[in-house]
Amino acid sequence: MAHARKRVGATALGLSAIAAIAFVPATPAQADPDIEDVKARVDRLYHEAEAAQERLHDAKLELAALRRDLAGLEADQERQDERLDAVRAQVSDAVVRQLEGEGISTVGQIVVSEDPGSFLDSLSTMSSFNDLQSSLLADYDIQLEALEIRREATDDRTREIAQLTDQLSTERSTVDEKLADAEELLADLEAEERERLLASRGSARVPSAVQSSVPASGRAAAAVQYAMSQVGDAYVYGAMGENAFDCSGLTMRAWAQAGVSLPHSSSAQFGSGPRIAASDLQPGDLVFYYSPISHVGMYIGNGMIVHAANPGTGVAVSGLYSMPYVGAVRPG
């Protein structure tokens, strides 16, 4: 639970830092924008939007985990309610028997167990009715305390889920704002400048005849084939197919073709397999970028990757070191 709060706090801190970045034009309003300056600003905005989207994926994974924990706690609480009801019934029965003056001979046949359906099955004999009543009341107190612990844990989980839900909404707003800024910048460019901008990013569309030539073996072959067949598709934040992807959505769907389940998060995918040195990369390996990790692609050999780059480029082939490289893993 403390770990979950730490992760929530760290994410909120990162979000605050990004929210503090203000967009400031680098050239006077009356001057034509410099193509390289606009390229740098657009790329930065695309990456900020992508980083926010990847944090959104992380928060959703955390939320799903919390909800699973909460379901378990609620099931525990229901069982504790049943046990508590059983204890209450047995205490009431004992009091009635005492008032009616029932003898020890009958009471002595009652034995106790942790099973609510046979609460008195664990005691073979009783030396006195008072001993039995004391045992019943002690069990009652224990069950009551256990139930209170479960209720407190459930309340804590509920508060954490509410906090994460608010965070998801804020993250989504950040994504939308960054994307709007990027699109506004691109709209300000003339058509030929925009084409020059996209062509200068170091990514390439790959003809379909080339897509099947990437050497890969085993399960990686299916993942590579799928990823390469998506080259030219659109980049859409949060998408995972059929005709649009974000970075982790593409790699998740690609490896799913090989029977490997990956989370929809670049940082979470970094833990999906053993770490691989850059010198040992093989087609199908996942490669990760930026610190903290906020982009993932798939290595295809010859120093190249296929990835869902950004909304201006879509799914494309780029150089391995076209972005700040962090590391690689081999899924499966």
C-alpha positions as CSV (number, residue, x, y, z in Angstrom):
1,M,0.0,0.0,0.0
2,A,2.9,2.4,0.8
3,H,4.5,1.4,-2.5
4,A,1.3,2.3,-4.3
5,R,1.2,5.7,-2.6
6,K,4.9,6.4,-3.5
7,R,4.2,5.6,-7.1
8,V,1.1,7.8,-7.2
9,G,3.1,10.7,-5.6
10,A,6.0,10.3,-8.0
11,T,3.7,10.4,-10.9
12,A,1.9,13.4,-9.6
13,L,5.3,15.2,-9.2
14,G,6.3,14.4,-12.7
15,L,2.9,15.7,-14.0
16,S,3.4,19.0,-12.1
17,A,6.8,19.5,-13.6
18,I,5.5,19.0,-17.1
19,A,2.5,21.2,-16.5
20,A,4.9,24.0,-15.5
21,I,6.5,24.1,-19.0
22,A,5.1,27.1,-20.9
23,F,5.1,27.5,-24.6
24,V,7.1,30.6,-25.6
25,P,7.5,31.5,-29.3
26,A,11.2,31.7,-30.2
27,T,10.7,34.3,-33.0
28,P,8.8,37.5,-33.1
29,A,5.2,37.2,-34.2
30,Q,5.9,39.2,-37.4
31,A,8.8,37.1,-38.5
32,D,8.5,33.8,-40.5
33,P,9.2,30.8,-38.3
34,D,12.6,29.2,-38.7
35,I,12.1,25.6,-39.9
36,E,14.6,24.1,-37.6
37,D,13.3,26.0,-34.6
38,V,9.7,24.8,-35.4
39,K,10.9,21.3,-35.9
40,A,12.5,21.3,-32.5
41,R,9.4,22.7,-30.8
42,V,7.1,20.3,-32.6
43,D,9.2,17.3,-31.7
44,R,9.3,18.5,-28.1
45,L,5.5,18.9,-27.9
46,Y,5.0,15.5,-29.5
47,H,7.3,13.9,-27.0
48,E,5.7,15.7,-24.0
49,A,2.3,14.5,-25.2
50,E,3.6,11.0,-25.7
51,A,5.2,11.0,-22.2
52,A,1.9,12.1,-20.7
53,Q,0.1,9.3,-22.6
54,E,2.6,6.7,-21.3
55,R,2.1,7.9,-17.8
56,L,-1.6,7.5,-18.4
57,H,-1.0,3.9,-19.4
58,D,1.0,3.3,-16.2
59,A,-1.7,4.9,-14.0
60,K,-4.3,2.6,-15.7
61,L,-2.2,-0.5,-14.9
62,E,-1.9,0.7,-11.3
63,L,-5.6,1.3,-11.1
64,A,-6.4,-2.2,-12.4
65,A,-4.0,-3.6,-9.8
66,L,-5.7,-1.6,-7.0
67,R,-9.1,-2.8,-8.1
68,R,-8.0,-6.4,-8.0
69,D,-6.7,-5.9,-4.5
70,L,-9.9,-4.2,-3.5
71,A,-12.0,-7.1,-4.8
72,G,-9.8,-9.5,-2.7
73,L,-10.3,-7.3,0.4
74,E,-14.0,-7.2,-0.2
75,A,-14.2,-11.0,-0.5
76,D,-12.2,-11.2,2.7
77,Q,-14.5,-8.8,4.4
78,E,-17.5,-10.9,3.3
79,R,-16.0,-14.0,4.8
80,Q,-15.3,-12.1,8.0
81,D,-18.9,-11.0,8.2
82,E,-20.0,-14.6,7.9
83,R,-17.7,-15.6,10.7
84,L,-18.8,-12.7,12.8
85,D,-22.4,-13.7,12.4
86,A,-21.6,-17.2,13.4
87,V,-19.8,-16.0,16.5
88,R,-22.7,-13.7,17.4
89,A,-25.2,-16.6,17.0
90,Q,-23.1,-18.9,19.2
91,V,-22.7,-16.3,21.9
92,S,-26.5,-15.7,21.9
93,D,-27.1,-19.4,22.1
94,A,-24.7,-19.8,25.0
95,V,-26.4,-17.0,27.0
96,V,-29.8,-18.5,26.4
97,R,-28.6,-21.9,27.5
98,Q,-27.1,-20.4,30.6
99,L,-30.3,-18.5,31.5
100,E,-32.3,-21.7,31.0
101,G,-29.9,-23.5,33.3
102,E,-28.8,-26.2,30.8
103,G,-26.3,-28.5,32.3
104,I,-22.7,-29.2,31.5
105,S,-23.6,-32.5,30.0
106,T,-25.2,-30.9,27.0
107,V,-22.6,-28.1,26.8
108,G,-19.8,-30.6,26.9
109,Q,-20.9,-32.0,23.6
110,I,-20.2,-28.7,21.9
111,V,-16.7,-28.3,20.3
112,V,-15.2,-25.3,18.5
113,S,-13.6,-24.8,15.1
114,E,-12.6,-21.9,12.9
115,D,-15.3,-23.0,10.4
116,P,-18.4,-20.8,11.0
117,G,-20.6,-23.8,10.1
118,S,-19.2,-25.8,13.0
119,F,-18.1,-23.1,15.4
120,L,-18.1,-25.4,18.5
121,D,-16.3,-28.4,17.0
122,S,-12.7,-27.8,18.3
123,L,-13.4,-28.4,22.0
124,S,-13.9,-32.1,22.9
125,T,-14.9,-31.4,26.5
126,M,-15.7,-28.4,28.7
127,S,-15.0,-28.3,32.4
128,S,-17.5,-25.6,33.0
129,F,-20.0,-23.5,31.2
130,N,-18.1,-20.3,32.1
131,D,-15.0,-21.6,30.3
132,L,-17.1,-22.1,27.2
133,Q,-18.7,-18.7,27.4
134,S,-15.2,-17.1,27.9
135,S,-14.0,-18.9,24.8
136,L,-17.0,-17.7,22.7
137,L,-16.5,-14.1,23.7
138,A,-12.8,-14.2,23.0
139,D,-13.5,-15.5,19.5
140,Y,-16.1,-12.8,19.1
141,D,-13.5,-10.1,19.9
142,I,-11.0,-11.6,17.6
143,Q,-13.4,-11.7,14.7
144,L,-14.6,-8.2,15.3
145,E,-11.0,-6.9,15.3
146,A,-10.2,-8.8,12.1
147,L,-13.2,-7.4,10.4
148,E,-12.2,-3.8,11.4
149,I,-8.7,-4.4,9.9
150,R,-10.3,-5.5,6.6
151,R,-12.6,-2.5,6.6
152,E,-9.7,-0.1,7.1
153,A,-7.7,-1.7,4.3
154,T,-10.7,-1.5,2.0
155,D,-11.2,2.2,2.8
156,D,-7.5,2.8,2.1
157,R,-7.8,1.1,-1.3
158,T,-10.9,3.0,-2.2
159,R,-9.2,6.4,-1.5
160,E,-6.2,5.3,-3.6
161,I,-8.5,4.4,-6.5
162,A,-10.2,7.8,-6.3
163,Q,-6.9,9.5,-6.3
164,L,-5.7,7.6,-9.3
165,T,-9.0,8.2,-11.2
166,D,-8.5,12.0,-10.7
167,Q,-4.9,11.6,-11.9
168,L,-6.0,9.8,-15.1
169,S,-8.3,12.7,-15.9
170,T,-5.5,15.2,-15.4
171,E,-3.1,13.1,-17.5
172,R,-5.6,13.0,-20.3
173,S,-6.0,16.8,-20.2
174,T,-2.2,17.1,-20.4
175,V,-2.1,14.8,-23.5
176,D,-4.8,16.8,-25.2
177,E,-3.2,20.2,-24.5
178,K,0.2,19.1,-25.8
179,L,-1.3,17.5,-28.9
180,A,-3.3,20.7,-29.6
181,D,-0.1,22.8,-29.3
182,A,1.8,20.5,-31.7
183,E,-1.0,20.6,-34.2
184,E,-1.3,24.4,-34.0
185,L,2.4,24.7,-34.7
186,L,2.2,22.4,-37.7
187,A,-0.9,24.3,-39.0
188,D,1.2,27.5,-39.1
189,L,3.6,26.1,-41.6
190,E,3.1,26.3,-45.3
191,A,2.5,23.1,-47.1
192,E,6.0,22.7,-48.5
193,E,7.6,23.6,-45.1
194,R,5.5,21.0,-43.4
195,E,6.7,18.4,-45.9
196,R,10.3,19.4,-45.4
197,L,9.8,19.2,-41.7
198,L,8.4,15.6,-41.7
199,A,11.1,14.5,-44.2
200,S,13.9,15.8,-42.0
201,R,13.0,13.7,-39.0
202,G,15.1,10.7,-40.0
203,S,12.1,8.3,-40.3
204,A,11.2,6.5,-43.5
205,R,8.2,4.8,-45.0
206,V,9.1,1.3,-46.1
207,P,7.7,-0.2,-49.4
208,S,5.6,-3.4,-48.8
209,A,8.1,-5.4,-50.9
210,V,10.8,-4.7,-48.2
211,Q,8.6,-5.4,-45.2
212,S,9.0,-9.2,-45.4
213,S,12.8,-9.1,-45.8
214,V,13.6,-8.4,-42.1
215,P,15.5,-11.5,-40.8
216,A,13.8,-12.9,-37.7
217,S,13.4,-16.3,-36.2
218,G,11.1,-18.1,-33.8
219,R,8.3,-16.2,-32.2
220,A,10.0,-12.9,-32.9
221,A,9.3,-13.4,-36.6
222,A,5.6,-13.1,-36.1
223,A,6.1,-9.9,-34.0
224,V,8.4,-8.3,-36.6
225,Q,6.1,-9.2,-39.5
226,Y,3.1,-7.6,-37.8
227,A,5.0,-4.5,-36.8
228,M,6.5,-4.0,-40.3
229,S,3.1,-4.5,-41.9
230,Q,1.8,-1.5,-40.0
231,V,4.3,0.9,-41.5
232,G,2.4,3.9,-42.9
233,D,-0.4,3.6,-40.3
234,A,-1.4,6.6,-38.2
235,Y,-0.1,7.4,-34.8
236,V,-3.0,8.0,-32.3
237,Y,-2.5,8.5,-28.6
238,G,-3.8,5.5,-26.7
239,A,-4.5,3.4,-29.9
240,M,-3.5,-0.2,-30.3
241,G,-4.8,-1.0,-33.8
242,E,-6.2,-2.0,-36.2
243,N,-5.0,0.9,-38.3
244,A,-3.6,3.3,-35.7
245,F,-1.2,2.9,-32.8
246,D,0.8,4.7,-30.2
247,C,4.3,3.4,-29.4
248,S,3.5,0.8,-26.8
249,G,0.2,-0.1,-28.5
250,L,2.2,-1.2,-31.6
251,T,4.7,-3.3,-29.7
252,M,2.0,-4.8,-27.6
253,R,-0.1,-5.9,-30.6
254,A,3.0,-7.1,-32.5
255,W,4.1,-9.4,-29.8
256,A,0.6,-10.6,-29.2
257,Q,0.8,-12.2,-32.6
258,A,3.6,-14.4,-31.1
259,G,1.5,-15.3,-28.1
260,V,3.3,-13.0,-25.7
261,S,1.2,-10.7,-23.6
262,L,2.7,-7.2,-22.9
263,P,1.2,-4.3,-20.9
264,H,0.1,-1.2,-22.8
265,S,3.0,0.9,-21.3
266,S,6.5,1.5,-22.5
267,S,7.9,1.7,-19.0
268,A,6.1,-1.5,-18.0
269,Q,7.3,-3.3,-21.2
270,F,10.8,-2.5,-20.1
271,G,10.3,-5.3,-17.5
272,S,8.9,-7.8,-20.0
273,G,12.1,-9.8,-20.5
274,P,15.8,-10.0,-19.9
275,R,17.9,-6.9,-20.7
276,I,19.8,-7.0,-23.9
277,A,23.0,-5.1,-24.7
278,A,22.9,-3.0,-27.9
279,S,25.7,-5.1,-29.4
280,D,23.5,-8.2,-29.0
281,L,20.2,-6.9,-30.4
282,Q,18.2,-9.2,-32.6
283,P,15.1,-8.5,-34.7
284,G,12.0,-8.4,-32.4
285,D,13.8,-7.0,-29.4
286,L,12.1,-4.0,-27.8
287,V,14.2,-0.8,-27.6
288,F,13.4,2.0,-25.2
289,Y,14.0,5.8,-25.2
290,Y,14.2,8.8,-22.9
291,S,14.5,9.1,-19.2
292,P,12.1,8.3,-17.6
293,I,11.2,5.8,-20.3
294,S,8.4,7.1,-22.5
295,H,8.9,5.6,-26.0
296,V,9.4,2.0,-27.3
297,G,10.1,0.6,-30.7
298,M,11.1,-2.8,-32.2
299,Y,14.6,-3.6,-33.5
300,I,14.6,-5.0,-37.1
301,G,18.3,-5.3,-37.7
302,N,21.0,-3.2,-39.5
303,G,20.8,-0.5,-36.8
304,M,17.1,0.2,-37.6
305,I,13.8,0.1,-35.6
306,V,10.1,0.1,-36.5
307,H,8.0,2.2,-34.2
308,A,4.9,4.4,-33.9
309,A,6.8,7.6,-34.0
310,N,4.4,10.5,-33.5
311,P,1.2,12.0,-35.0
312,G,3.2,13.7,-37.8
313,T,5.1,10.6,-38.9
314,G,2.9,7.6,-37.9
315,V,4.4,4.1,-37.9
316,A,7.8,4.3,-39.6
317,V,11.3,2.9,-39.7
318,S,14.1,5.0,-38.0
319,G,17.6,4.6,-36.8
320,L,18.3,2.9,-33.6
321,Y,19.9,6.0,-32.1
322,S,17.5,8.6,-33.6
323,M,16.2,9.2,-30.1
324,P,17.9,9.1,-26.6
325,Y,18.5,5.4,-26.2
326,V,18.0,3.8,-22.8
327,G,18.1,0.0,-23.3
328,A,16.5,-3.1,-24.7
329,V,14.7,-6.3,-23.6
330,R,13.8,-9.5,-25.3
331,P,10.1,-10.4,-24.7
332,G,8.9,-14.0,-24.1
